Amino acid sequence: MDKDPEYVCRICGFDFEDVATWEYGVPQYVICLCCGMESGLEDTDLEKVRNYRAEWVANGALWASPRHQPENWDVLAQMANISAGWR
């Protein structure tokens, strides 16, 4: 697991830009505006990440905070941001 700060959601690939979800191996308990995941709870191991992602996609990959959804949003392009270790 990375020790450096992580700024991309392990579930959906949302880029938090300047807000770390994990910092030096410690969860920051940040809620993703896109998939609704809270770092440190639903993203602590690969099985949890894959299960949460599968459920989110199966339910339509809906935004947890729809007002933050960009125009012309592309779920597959966003998911390409997910680190290889969390796919």
N, C-alpha and C positions, 0 to 999 in steps of 0.2 A: 504494500500500500504506500502511496506517495506520502512523503512527509511535508512537501511543499504545499502552500495554499492552493485550494481548488476553487475555481470560480464557475465551473460548469456543472449543472445538475447531472448526477449519475443516472437518473431515470430517463429524462427526456432531452438532455442536451442543451437546455436553456442556459444562456450565458449571462451570469449575474454581473459581469463586467468588473465592478469594483467591490463587490461583497463576497467574501470567502464563505463557502459552505462548510469547508473543512480547513483548518489551519494547523499545520504541523502535527497532523494525526489526531486533532481534537475537533469534534463536531461543533459547529457554531449555532446549531438549531435554527437554521434559516428555512423559511417556507418558500417553496418554489411557486412563483406566480403562474407558471404554466401548468404543471402536473399536480401541484399541491403537496408534494413530498416535503417532509421536514428532515433536514440533514441531522444525522445522529439517531434517527428512529427507523426510517424505512430504507436507509441506504448504507447499512453497516456491513453487509456482506453481499457477495454476488448473487446468491439465491434470492435474498429479499429484493434486491434491485431488479432482477429479472421478473420476479413475480409481480411486483408493483407495476413495472413497465407493461407487462402483458395485460394486466387488468385495466390499466389506464388506456392502452390502445384498443382493447376489446370493447371498452365503453365509449369509444369514439374520439379518443385523444382530445377531450375537451379541456379548455383552459380553466384553471381554478379561479382565476381573476380575469374574466373575459374582456374587461376594459383595457387590459394591458396587451391583448393580442394584436400583433402588428397586422396591417393590411397585407394581403397576399402571403400570409404565413404558410410555410411549407414544413410540415411535420418531419418529413424524411430529411430535408436539408438540415433542420435543427438537430435531429438525432445523430447526424454525421459528426456532431461536435463531441459526442460521448467518447471518453477515453477508452482505448482498446481494452484495458483491464476491466472495464465495467460493462462491456457489451454482452 
